Amino acid sequence: MTSPILIACGHGTRSAEGRATMSGVVDELRAATGLDVREAYVDVHGPDLADVVAEVPHGDGVSAIVVPLLLAGGYHVYVDIANAVADRADVLSAHALGPDGRLLDIVHQRLEEAGVPEDATVVLAAAGSSDPRSQADTAAAAELLRQRWGGPVRVGFAAGLKPSVADAVADARVNGEDGVVAVASYLLAPGLFQRRLEEAGADFVTPPLAPHPTLLEIVADRFADVLQP
């Protein structure tokens, strides 16, 4: 029996480095899973998800599964991706990558690699979304990080929501939370949002989560979850 196609669907970015990072994740997925992995995006640039879905041959079973390369659910998952597969009963969609404790393991690893003191205040920096489901996923991610980190953990957003990452850093300093403040990137790839984190005034800023082998594991699990009876 032929395995379904895995459509790895990211948000999209104008950053050349960010695009290269996401394309690299797709290449790594192909090598790690042996599946037919196709790249798609919901915004900014192509290949457009709807076009990629349209190119999938029709089948009697599951022809393809869209796995969001997104850290939280929200509009892109529940509207953009859902609409792209709505007319294809043989193309299914998976959950977003987060919240998942393994993502926060990567965040924790990045903090350790950067040499952040274990009692420092950490601002978990997410992209930001007006969708309450995405906000709930980010809050859950922050709680997972609190279980792993010795100091205070706050949440800041790169766009759209308050507090901004810069405001969260400033608030932590006003409250005197041990003096050292680190921004932990909860983004997948470099780009405009990562630059905003680097300009937020923290003592440390960690790099995005990709590339990392654990991401491939999570994507493969989301793909497999859809196939479970």
Rosetta blueprint (number, residue, H / E / L):
1 M L
2 T L
3 S L
4 P L
5 I E
6 L E
7 I E
8 A E
9 C E
10 G E
11 H L
12 G L
13 T L
14 R L
15 S L
16 A H
17 E H
18 G H
19 R H
20 A H
21 T H
22 M H
23 S H
24 G H
25 V H
26 V H
27 D H
28 E H
29 L H
30 R H
31 A H
32 A H
33 T H
34 G L
35 L L
36 D L
37 V E
38 R E
39 E E
40 A E
41 Y E
42 V L
43 D L
44 V L
45 H L
46 G L
47 P L
48 D E
49 L H
50 A H
51 D H
52 V H
53 V H
54 A H
55 E L
56 V L
57 P L
58 H L
59 G L
60 D L
61 G L
62 V L
63 S L
64 A E
65 I E
66 V E
67 V E
68 P E
69 L L
70 L L
71 L L
72 A L
73 G L
74 G L
75 Y H
76 H H
77 V H
78 Y H
79 V H
80 D H
81 I H
82 A H
83 N H
84 A H
85 V H
86 A L
87 D L
88 R L
89 A L
90 D L
91 V E
92 L E
93 S E
94 A L
95 H L
96 A L
97 L L
98 G L
99 P L
100 D L
101 G H
102 R H
103 L H
104 L H
105 D H
106 I H
107 V H
108 H H
109 Q H
110 R H
111 L H
112 E H
113 E H
114 A L
115 G L
116 V L
117 P L
118 E L
119 D L
120 A L
121 T E
122 V E
123 V E
124 L E
125 A E
126 A E
127 A L
128 G L
129 S L
130 S L
131 D L
132 P H
133 R H
134 S H
135 Q H
136 A H
137 D H
138 T H
139 A H
140 A H
141 A H
142 A H
143 E H
144 L H
145 L H
146 R H
147 Q L
148 R L
149 W L
150 G L
151 G L
152 P L
153 V E
154 R E
155 V E
156 G E
157 F E
158 A L
159 A L
160 G L
161 L L
162 K L
163 P L
164 S E
165 V H
166 A H
167 D H
168 A H
169 V H
170 A H
171 D H
172 A H
173 R H
174 V H
175 N L
176 G L
177 E L
178 D L
179 G L
180 V L
181 V E
182 A E
183 V E
184 A E
185 S E
186 Y L
187 L L
188 L L
189 A L
190 P L
191 G L
192 L H
193 F H
194 Q H
195 R H
196 R H
197 L H
198 E H
199 E L
200 A L
201 G L
202 A L
203 D L
204 F E
205 V E
206 T L
207 P L
208 P L
209 L L
210 A L
211 P L
212 H L
213 P H
214 T H
215 L H
216 L H
217 E H
218 I H
219 V H
220 A H
221 D H
222 R H
223 F H
224 A H
225 D H
226 V H
227 L H
228 Q L
229 P L
